[in-house]
Amino acid sequence: MRNLFRAAAGGLLMLWLHTGYAADTGWLQSPQNSHAKVRLQAQPAPLSEKETRLLLSVSLEKGWKTYWRSPGEGGISPSVDWQKPVTVQQAKWDWPTPARFDVAGITTQGYHDEVTLPVTLSGEVPGTIAGTLTLPVCSNVCILTDYPFSLDLGSSGDNADFARQFAAAMGKVPIAEGLADTITAGYRPGVLQITAHREQGWQNPEVFTDTLEGSSLGKPVVKVDGQQARFTLPVTDEWGDKAADITGKTLSIVLSDNGLAQQIHLKVNPLPAEAPGAVALWQVALMALAGGFILNLMPCVLPVLGMKLGSILQVEQRNRKSIRVQFLASSGGVITSFLALALLMTGLRYTDQTLGWGIQFQSPWFIGLMVLVTALFTANLLGLFEINLPSKMTTRLATHRRSGLRGHFAEGAFATLLATPCSAPFLGTAVAFALAAPLPVLWGLFLMLGIGMSLPWLMIALWPGLAMCLPRPGRWMLRLRLFLGALMLSACLWLLSLMQNHFSALTVVVLAGILLVMLFSLSLRRYGLRNCALTAGAGALLAGAAIVIVSPFSGTGGKPLRDDIAWQPLSEEAIQTALAAKKVVFVDVTADWCVTCKANKYNVLMRDDVQQALTENDVVALRGDWTLPSKPVNDFLQKRGSVAVPFNQIYGPHNPAGEILSPLLTRDAVLQGLKDARGAR
């Protein structure tokens, strides 16, 4: 009898503790939803009169789920419509680490079986907490259920069991730090990449992302490499089309691994280039080979090819062996120079400096050196003197007979230097891939670029008969040397014109005048007044004809070419502002030292129909100048995976992510790109 009394008293005590010290709805179930039940408990926070703690427990049948605060590609998260005096702003929800569900190609984030969500209400402790909980649950179908509730806190006190439950629920909420040592987020059009480093390594890392306004983040692809975990997520807009730029936005994620989770807020930075592996390495190697080969067809390299032709003609006893050795030496100069560029890029990477193709032409010292070298080559080709550098340099850049191999090696190196202002098709893609790749891949791709550029030289080395088909030396060689000298002089004057970006125009004109006077004086002494006058006159006529044919002063129908486009400074903000106004954006990144940029300008951008298209009311033209070092322009290019100019891109209402055009522009490509970006008018 005594034991029965004790059991009854204990039961009453437990009932009294449950109802007297912790407000509790008990398990609530709806007639319309037998697959879930919910329970709400609440109690004022210990030693606080301005905070109330609440626990929302959800129990689900097997095969059913509910959602996290960011459901993913479908669904909605649980919510409460609070009754006064409680408001939505007072409620702070803490969310345990979710799981990922994949159904019919759609990925969502949420919970299954059972979950308890801690909620903290700030402000004065109310007498009653009431409202309606809206809970989504899904299996093969989805059900949205409302659960009205009311919790009387009038007699609530300190309840050790509620405190334990609340602490246990908070223990499943991701911590602020302690999992990843470093973590970064980068974005390029259509792809978000999150990289996390952990000294202890990773077992089964997962990432859960909060929603970004206007964007939808897909299921991540996880790649673990020792201490580094990389998550690559597709990014679209809310309709599955091309996403707007999310660079600069703050991303909220939960990173988890083997039961430990961390809540992290990251700023999304530009992703410099496509991660190695997204494109097969052999494909990029072929691009590098083709890009290097096409450099031989660019106008930058033409003077050096002329010099090489002249060197063959000056060999008195031409034979296959000597021609093979000469061209192998020149090929070695090309390849060695590309490896030197790889070394330079390696050093720049380790010192966090700007990486880019042709950036050495941003330096006045480099341009000055190239002006000096081309001037010496010009004088040599004109037969004014032989060039013999000091023995420490051990390289004879040019001699009449070119009997040594060092001169041929130097020709290949010099051709590579002159090729760097040119961005040929495939070259930009290969270089961008190389600069973002591990160092062994970087060196391998620059080696392929060198082999590609040296292919014509290697072909003659393999089949010397190609060179032996040239006519025998004679008087015509003198005229050819003068022609080659004129080509080299034009390259020298072009390089000198680039100094206007560093010095005044008057200084450059004076230097050009001094150079021309010196060359004319030396030529006058060697060839006489009559020959010099005839040569100068012929050169003036040829220069005039070239100006009439290819310069900006000869447009269609004989009209002068004019640039009537109202170019605006390039910036990410300008692009987004124009897109918000439903306008088309044409981006042109150029540099004065870029020969291909000049060709695009005069052959395409300054043509009448293209000018008319780019001056339409709904078109915004933005131009970035990379002639001198510019961090904004460099960041802009790196974000788009480019390291070279020219760079052109078109945005519009039907192409908000932007379309990157080929380095060599065509009229049809520009006009069609503008039309596609605009859509139906």
C-alpha positions in Angstrom: 0.0 0.0 0.0 2.9 2.4 0.9 4.6 1.7 -2.5 1.3 2.4 -4.3 1.0 5.7 -2.5 4.6 6.6 -3.4 4.0 5.8 -7.1 0.9 7.9 -7.2 2.6 10.8 -5.5 5.6 10.6 -7.9 3.2 10.6 -10.9 1.4 13.7 -9.5 4.8 15.4 -8.9 5.9 14.7 -12.5 2.6 16.0 -13.8 3.0 19.1 -11.6 6.5 19.7 -12.8 5.5 19.3 -16.5 2.6 21.7 -16.3 3.9 24.1 -13.7 7.4 24.8 -14.8 7.5 24.4 -18.6 4.8 25.5 -20.9 4.1 22.6 -23.3 1.5 22.0 -26.0 2.1 18.2 -26.0 2.2 16.5 -29.4 -0.1 18.1 -31.9 -1.4 16.3 -34.9 -3.7 17.4 -37.7 -6.5 15.3 -39.2 -5.3 16.4 -42.6 -1.8 15.1 -42.0 -1.1 11.8 -40.3 2.6 11.8 -41.4 3.9 14.4 -38.9 3.3 15.6 -35.4 4.8 18.6 -33.6 5.4 19.8 -30.1 6.2 23.2 -28.7 7.7 24.0 -25.3 8.7 27.3 -23.9 10.3 28.8 -20.8 11.8 32.1 -19.9 15.6 32.1 -20.1 17.4 31.6 -16.7 18.3 34.9 -14.9 16.8 36.9 -17.8 13.5 38.9 -18.0 13.9 39.8 -21.6 14.4 36.5 -23.4 12.2 33.4 -23.9 13.4 30.1 -25.1 11.2 27.8 -27.2 11.7 24.3 -28.6 9.9 23.2 -31.8 10.1 19.4 -32.1 9.0 17.6 -35.3 8.5 13.9 -35.6 8.0 12.5 -39.1 7.0 9.1 -40.5 9.6 7.1 -42.4 10.1 8.4 -45.9 8.8 11.9 -45.1 10.9 15.1 -44.7 10.6 18.8 -43.9 12.9 21.7 -44.9 15.8 23.7 -43.6 15.8 27.5 -43.6 16.9 27.4 -47.2 15.0 24.6 -48.9 17.2 24.4 -52.0 15.7 24.0 -55.5 12.2 23.4 -54.2 10.0 23.6 -51.1 9.5 26.2 -48.3 10.9 26.3 -44.8 8.8 26.0 -41.6 7.4 29.3 -40.2 5.3 30.7 -37.4 2.6 33.4 -37.7 3.0 34.9 -34.2 0.1 36.5 -32.3 0.7 39.7 -30.5 2.5 40.7 -28.4 5.2 38.5 -30.1 6.3 39.6 -33.6 8.4 38.0 -36.3 11.3 40.3 -35.7 11.6 39.0 -32.1 12.1 35.4 -33.1 15.6 34.1 -33.7 15.6 30.6 -35.2 18.6 28.3 -34.8 18.8 25.5 -37.4 20.6 22.2 -36.8 22.8 20.9 -39.6 20.5 19.6 -42.4 20.7 16.7 -44.8 20.4 16.7 -48.6 17.6 15.0 -50.6 17.7 14.4 -54.3 14.4 13.6 -56.1 13.8 13.6 -59.8 16.9 15.7 -60.4 15.9 18.3 -57.8 18.1 18.8 -54.7 16.7 20.1 -51.5 18.0 20.6 -47.9 16.1 19.6 -44.8 15.4 17.0 -42.1 13.9 13.5 -41.8 12.7 11.3 -38.9 13.0 13.8 -35.9 14.4 17.3 -35.5 14.2 19.9 -32.7 14.6 23.6 -33.6 15.6 26.0 -30.8 13.9 29.4 -31.1 14.7 32.5 -28.9 12.3 35.3 -28.5 13.8 38.6 -27.4 12.0 41.2 -25.4 9.8 41.1 -22.3 8.5 37.7 -21.4 4.9 37.6 -22.4 2.2 35.9 -20.4 1.1 33.8 -23.4 2.9 32.7 -26.6 0.4 31.9 -29.4 0.4 31.6 -33.1 0.1 29.2 -36.0 3.0 26.9 -37.1 3.0 26.2 -40.9 4.9 23.0 -41.5 5.7 21.6 -45.0 6.3 17.9 -45.3 7.1 15.9 -48.4 7.4 12.4 -49.7 6.0 11.5 -53.1 3.6 14.4 -52.5 3.9 17.5 -50.4 1.5 18.6 -47.6 1.4 22.1 -46.0 -0.2 21.9 -42.5 -1.1 24.5 -40.0 -0.8 23.9 -36.3 -2.4 26.5 -34.0 -0.8 26.6 -30.6 -0.9 28.5 -27.3 1.7 28.4 -24.4 0.9 29.8 -21.0 4.1 31.2 -19.4 2.3 32.7 -16.4 3.5 30.0 -14.0 6.7 29.0 -15.8 9.8 28.6 -13.8 13.3 27.0 -14.0 13.0 23.5 -15.4 16.2 21.5 -15.5 14.7 19.0 -18.1 13.8 21.8 -20.5 17.2 23.4 -20.1 18.8 20.1 -20.9 16.7 19.6 -24.0 17.4 23.2 -25.1 21.1 22.7 -24.6 21.0 19.4 -26.6 19.2 21.1 -29.5 21.7 24.0 -29.5 24.5 21.4 -29.6 23.3 20.3 -33.1 23.5 23.9 -34.4 26.6 24.6 -36.5 29.4 26.4 -34.6 31.0 29.7 -35.6 34.5 28.3 -36.0 36.7 25.3 -35.5 36.1 23.1 -38.6 37.9 24.7 -41.6 41.2 26.5 -41.2 40.6 28.7 -44.3 37.7 28.9 -46.8 37.2 30.9 -49.9 34.4 31.3 -52.5 34.9 32.3 -56.1 32.5 32.9 -59.0 32.7 32.9 -62.8 29.6 32.9 -65.0 27.4 29.9 -64.1 29.8 28.4 -61.5 30.3 29.0 -57.8 33.4 27.3 -56.3 34.0 27.0 -52.6 37.4 25.8 -51.4 38.0 24.7 -47.8 41.4 23.8 -46.2 41.6 21.7 -43.0 44.9 20.6 -41.5 43.4 17.3 -40.2 42.1 16.5 -43.6 38.5 15.6 -44.7 36.4 12.5 -44.3 33.0 13.2 -45.8 32.6 16.9 -46.3 29.3 18.5 -47.3 28.2 22.1 -47.9 24.7 23.6 -47.5 24.0 27.0 -49.0 21.6 29.7 -48.1 19.6 31.3 -50.9 21.1 34.3 -52.8 18.5 36.8 -54.0 17.9 36.3 -57.7 20.0 33.2 -57.9 19.6 29.4 -57.5 22.5 27.3 -56.4 22.4 23.6 -57.5 23.8 20.5 -56.0 27.6 20.7 -55.3 30.1 18.4 -56.8 32.7 17.6 -54.1 36.3 16.9 -54.7 38.7 16.1 -51.8 42.4 16.3 -52.2 44.1 15.7 -48.9 43.7 18.7 -46.8 41.6 20.6 -49.4 37.9 20.1 -50.2 36.5 21.8 -53.3 32.7 22.3 -53.9 31.6 23.3 -57.3 28.0 24.4 -57.6 26.0 25.4 -60.8 24.4 28.8 -60.6 21.3 29.9 -62.5 18.6 32.5 -62.0 15.3 31.5 -60.4 14.0 30.3 -63.7 16.9 28.1 -64.6 18.4 30.5 -67.1 21.8 32.3 -66.9 22.4 33.9 -63.5 23.3 37.4 -62.7 26.7 38.2 -61.4 27.0 37.3 -57.7 30.6 38.5 -57.3 30.9 40.7 -54.2 27.8 39.3 -52.5 27.9 37.7 -49.1 27.2 33.9 -49.1 26.0 32.1 -46.0 26.9 28.4 -45.9 27.1 25.5 -43.5 30.1 23.3 -43.9 30.0 19.8 -42.2 32.2 16.8 -41.9 31.6 13.7 -39.7 29.1 15.2 -37.4 31.0 18.6 -36.9 29.5 21.6 -38.7 30.4 25.3 -39.0 28.3 28.3 -40.0 30.3 30.6 -42.3 29.7 33.9 -44.1 31.9 34.4 -47.2 32.4 37.2 -49.7 32.2 35.9 -53.2 35.4 36.8 -55.1 36.1 36.5 -58.8 37.2 33.1 -59.9 40.3 33.7 -62.1 40.0 30.9 -64.6 38.3 27.6 -65.2 39.6 25.0 -62.7 42.0 22.5 -64.3 40.1 19.4 -65.1 36.9 21.1 -66.4 38.5 20.9 -69.8 40.7 17.9 -70.7 44.3 18.7 -70.5 45.1 17.3 -73.9 42.5 19.7 -75.4 44.2 22.7 -73.8 47.6 21.4 -75.0 46.3 21.3 -78.6 45.0 24.8 -78.1 48.4 25.9 -76.9 50.0 24.2 -79.9 47.6 25.9 -82.3 47.8 29.3 -80.6 51.6 29.3 -80.8 51.6 28.3 -84.4 49.1 31.1 -85.3 51.5 33.7 -83.8 53.7 33.2 -86.8 50.9 34.7 -88.9 50.5 37.8 -86.8 52.0 41.1 -88.0 54.2 41.3 -84.8 56.5 38.5 -86.0 56.7 39.4 -89.7 59.9 41.5 -89.4 61.7 38.7 -87.7 60.6 36.2 -90.3 61.9 38.5 -92.9 65.3 38.7 -91.1 65.4 34.9 -91.0 64.7 34.8 -94.7 67.5 37.2 -95.3 69.9 35.1 -93.2 69.4 32.1 -95.5 69.9 34.2 -98.6 73.3 35.4 -97.3 74.7 31.9 -96.9 77.2 31.5 -99.8 77.3 27.7 -99.6 73.8 26.7 -98.8 73.4 23.0 -97.8 70.9 21.0 -96.0 73.0 20.5 -92.9 73.7 24.2 -92.3 70.0 25.2 -92.9 68.8 22.5 -90.6 71.2 23.6 -87.8 70.3 27.3 -88.2 66.6 26.7 -88.0 67.0 24.3 -85.0 68.9 27.0 -83.2 66.1 29.5 -83.9 63.5 27.0 -82.7 65.6 26.6 -79.6 65.4 30.4 -79.1 61.7 30.4 -79.4 61.1 27.5 -77.0 63.7 28.8 -74.5 62.0 32.2 -74.5 58.6 30.6 -73.7 60.1 28.7 -70.8 61.6 32.0 -69.6 58.1 33.4 -69.7 56.9 30.4 -67.7 59.6 31.2 -65.1 58.4 34.9 -65.1 54.8 33.8 -64.5 55.9 31.5 -61.7 57.7 34.3 -60.0 54.7 36.6 -60.4 52.4 34.0 -59.0 54.5 33.5 -55.8 54.7 37.3 -55.3 50.9 37.8 -55.9 51.6 40.2 -58.9 49.5 40.7 -62.0 49.5 37.8 -64.5 48.9 38.4 -68.1 50.0 37.9 -71.7 51.9 40.9 -73.0 52.0 42.8 -69.7 55.7 43.5 -70.1 54.7 46.1 -72.7 53.2 48.1 -69.8 56.8 48.9 -68.7 58.6 51.9 -70.3 61.9 50.1 -69.6 60.9 47.1 -71.7 59.6 49.2 -74.5 62.7 51.3 -74.5 64.9 48.1 -74.7 62.8 46.8 -77.6 63.1 50.2 -79.4 66.9 50.0 -79.0 67.1 46.4 -80.3 64.8 47.0 -83.3 66.8 50.1 -84.2 70.0 48.1 -84.1 68.5 45.4 -86.3 67.2 48.1 -88.7 70.7 49.6 -89.0 72.1 46.1 -89.5 69.6 45.2 -92.2 70.4 48.5 -94.0 74.0 47.4 -94.0 75.2 50.3 -91.9 77.3 48.2 -89.5 77.6 44.8 -87.8 76.3 44.3 -84.3 78.6 42.6 -81.8 77.5 42.9 -78.2 79.9 42.6 -75.3 81.4 39.2 -74.6 79.4 38.9 -71.3 76.2 38.7 -73.2 77.8 36.2 -75.7 75.1 36.7 -78.2 75.6 38.2 -81.6 72.3 39.6 -82.5 73.0 40.1 -86.2 76.0 39.8 -88.5 76.3 39.8 -92.3 77.1 36.1 -92.5 75.4 34.9 -89.2 78.0 32.2 -89.1 77.4 31.4 -85.4 74.4 29.7 -84.0 73.9 32.3 -81.2 72.6 34.8 -83.7 70.0 32.3 -84.9 69.1 31.5 -81.3 68.7 35.2 -80.6 66.4 35.6 -83.6 64.0 33.0 -82.2 64.1 34.7 -78.8 63.5 38.1 -80.4 60.5 36.7 -82.4 58.9 35.5 -79.2 59.3 39.0 -77.5 57.7 40.7 -80.5 54.9 38.1 -80.5 53.7 38.8 -77.0 51.6 41.9 -77.9 49.5 39.7 -80.1 46.6 37.5 -78.8 45.9 34.9 -81.4 42.9 32.5 -81.4 43.3 29.7 -78.8 46.2 31.5 -77.2 44.2 33.3 -74.6 42.3 30.2 -73.5 45.6 28.2 -73.2 47.4 30.9 -71.3 44.4 31.5 -68.9 44.3 27.8 -68.2 48.0 27.6 -67.6 48.1 30.6 -65.2 45.4 29.0 -63.1 46.9 25.5 -63.2 49.5 23.8 -61.0 53.0 24.8 -61.8 53.9 21.6 -63.7 50.9 22.1 -66.0 51.8 25.8 -66.4 55.3 24.9 -67.6 54.0 22.1 -69.9 51.6 24.4 -71.6 54.1 27.2 -72.1 56.4 24.5 -73.6 53.6 23.6 -76.0 53.1 27.3 -76.9 56.8 27.4 -77.8 56.7 24.3 -79.8 53.6 25.6 -81.6 55.3 28.9 -82.6 58.5 27.1 -83.6 56.6 24.7 -85.9 57.4 26.5 -89.2 61.1 26.8 -88.1 61.1 23.1 -87.2 59.5 22.2 -90.6 62.3 23.8 -92.5 64.8 22.1 -90.2 63.2 18.7 -91.1 62.9 19.5 -94.8 65.7 21.9 -95.6 64.8 21.6 -99.3 62.0 24.1 -98.7 64.7 26.8 -98.0 67.0 25.6 -100.7 64.3 26.4 -103.3 65.0 30.1 -102.8 66.9 31.8 -105.6 70.7 32.1 -105.5 72.2 35.3 -104.0 72.5 38.3 -106.3 72.0 42.0 -106.7 68.3 41.6 -105.8 69.4 40.7 -102.3 70.4 44.4 -101.6 66.8 45.5 -102.5 65.4 42.8 -100.3 67.6 43.8 -97.4 66.4 47.4 -97.7 62.8 46.1 -97.8 63.4 44.1 -94.6 65.1 47.0 -93.0 62.0 49.1 -93.8 59.8 46.5 -92.1 62.0 46.5 -89.1 62.1 50.3 -89.0 58.3 50.4 -89.0 58.3 48.0 -86.0 60.8 50.2 -84.3 58.7 53.4 -84.9 55.6 51.6 -83.7 57.3 50.5 -80.5 58.5 54.1 -80.0 55.0 55.4 -80.4 54.0 53.3 -77.3 56.2 55.6 -75.2 53.5 58.3 -75.5 51.8 56.5 -72.6 54.8 57.3 -70.4 56.3 60.5 -71.8 54.9 63.5 -73.6 54.2 63.4 -77.4 56.8 66.0 -78.0 59.5 63.8 -76.4 58.5 60.9 -78.5 58.5 63.0 -81.7 62.0 64.3 -80.9 63.3 60.8 -80.3 61.8 59.6 -83.5 63.3 62.5 -85.4 66.8 61.8 -83.9 66.5 58.1 -84.9 65.5 58.9 -88.4 68.1 61.6 -88.9 70.8 59.2 -87.6 69.7 56.4 -89.9 69.5 58.8 -92.9 72.9 60.3 -92.2 74.6 56.8 -92.0 72.7 55.7 -95.1 73.8 58.8 -96.9 77.5 58.1 -96.1 77.2 54.5 -97.3 74.9 54.7 -100.3 75.1 58.3 -101.5 72.6 61.0 -102.0 71.0 59.7 -105.2 70.3 56.2 -103.8 69.0 57.5 -100.5 66.7 60.0 -102.2 65.3 57.3 -104.4 64.8 54.9 -101.4 63.3 57.6 -99.3 60.9 58.6 -102.0 59.8 55.1 -102.7 59.4 54.5 -99.0 57.2 57.7 -98.7 55.0 56.5 -101.6 54.6 53.0 -100.1 53.8 54.5 -96.7 51.2 56.8 -98.2 49.6 54.0 -100.1 49.5 51.9 -97.0 47.8 54.7 -95.1 45.2 55.1 -97.8 44.5 51.4 -97.8 44.5 50.3 -94.2 44.6 53.3 -92.0 41.6 54.9 -90.1 41.5 57.6 -92.8 40.0 55.3 -95.4 36.5 54.1 -94.6 33.9 52.6 -96.8 33.1 54.6 -99.9 36.3 56.7 -99.3 34.9 58.3 -96.2 37.3 58.8 -93.3 36.8 56.3 -90.4 35.6 58.0 -87.2 34.8 56.7 -83.8 31.5 58.2 -82.8 30.9 55.7 -80.0 30.4 57.3 -76.6 32.7 55.0 -74.7 32.2 54.9 -70.9 34.7 53.6 -68.3 34.5 49.9 -67.7 33.3 48.7 -64.3 31.1 45.9 -62.9 28.7 48.5 -61.5 28.2 50.0 -65.0 27.4 46.6 -66.4 24.8 45.9 -63.7 23.3 49.3 -64.0 22.8 48.9 -67.7 21.4 45.5 -67.4 18.9 46.7 -64.7 17.8 49.3 -67.3 17.2 46.5 -69.9 20.1 47.7 -72.1 22.7 45.9 -74.2 26.3 46.2 -73.0 29.3 46.0 -75.3 32.7 45.6 -73.5 36.0 46.4 -75.2 39.3 45.9 -73.2 42.2 47.1 -75.3 45.8 48.4 -75.0 47.9 50.6 -77.2 50.6 48.0 -77.5 48.1 45.3 -78.7 48.4 44.9 -82.4 45.3 42.7 -82.6 43.4 45.4 -80.7 44.3 47.9 -83.5 43.2 45.4 -86.2 39.8 44.9 -84.4 39.4 48.7 -84.1 40.0 49.7 -87.7 38.7 46.6 -89.4 35.5 46.1 -87.3 34.6 48.6 -84.6 35.1 51.7 -86.7 33.0 50.4 -89.7 29.8 52.3 -90.4 27.3 49.5 -89.6 29.1 48.5 -86.4 29.3 52.2 -85.3 25.6 52.6 -86.0 24.8 49.4 -83.9 27.0 50.5 -81.0 25.4 54.0 -80.9 21.8 52.8 -80.6 19.9 54.2 -77.6 19.6 50.9 -75.9 23.4 50.1 -76.2 26.0 51.0 -73.6 29.6 50.8 -74.8 32.2 50.3 -72.0 36.0 50.4 -72.6 38.8 49.3 -70.4 42.4 50.4 -71.1 45.2 48.0 -70.1 48.0 50.0 -71.7 49.3 50.8 -68.3 48.9 48.5 -65.2 45.3 48.7 -64.0 44.1 46.6 -61.1 40.3 47.1 -62.0 41.0 45.9 -65.6 43.2 43.1 -64.4 40.5 41.9 -61.9 37.8 42.2 -64.6 39.8 40.0 -67.0 40.8 37.4 -64.4 37.2 37.1 -63.2 36.3 36.1 -66.8 39.2 33.7 -67.1 41.2 35.9 -69.5 44.8 37.1 -69.3 45.2 38.8 -72.6 43.8 41.6 -74.8 41.8 42.2 -76.9 38.8 41.1 -74.8 35.3 41.7 -75.9 32.0 40.7 -74.3 28.3 41.4 -74.9 25.6 41.5 -72.2 21.9 42.0 -72.6 18.4 41.2 -71.4 18.6 37.8 -73.1 22.2 37.2 -72.2 22.8 38.6 -68.6 25.8 36.3 -68.1 27.6 37.8 -71.1 29.0 36.3 -74.3 32.8 36.4 -74.8 33.8 37.0 -78.4 36.8 35.7 -80.3 40.0 37.8 -80.0 39.9 38.4 -83.7 36.6 40.3 -84.2 34.4 40.1 -87.2 31.6 42.4 -88.3 29.0 39.5 -88.3 30.0 38.3 -84.8 29.6 41.7 -83.3 26.3 42.5 -85.0 24.8 39.0 -84.3 26.0 39.2 -80.6 24.2 42.5 -80.1 21.1 41.1 -81.7 21.1 37.9 -79.6 21.7 39.9 -76.4 18.9 42.3 -77.2 16.3 39.6 -78.1 13.1 40.5 -79.7 12.6 44.3 -80.1 
